[in-house]
């Protein structure tokens, strides 16, 4: 079984679609192993997205991610990273497949409802950013 980090971003929380997003993950074979709602500080958002620090969108992304509460969770399942990314859809919601979370709910590339790890190494780092081993259900 593989684990991945998923975040329901401030726009998803604001739209009251937390349950719908989780339903889509669970109905496609992913299990929630840990979950919590929080509001990131600027420093936490900048730390989480540090890999993008030199990118032109870094400031707007971190502003957005600390603009409201988010739901962070660990999802587990067979090929969880790839499956999560398929359920989310392309980063640019205009290019996402019909029926994906981003196609159905996103309003821009940045306000695209969800974040998901893109590789096993990234997933491990991102999971550790938000959760300790005591938080994760076996």
Secondary structure, 3 states (H helix, E strand, C coil): CEEEEEEECHHHHHCCCHHHHHHHHHHCCCEEEEEEEECCCHHHHHHHCHHHCCCCCHHHHHHHHCCCCEEEEEEEECCHHHHHHHHHCCCCHHHCCCCCHHHHHCCCCCCCCEEECCCHHHHHHHHHHHCCHHHCCC
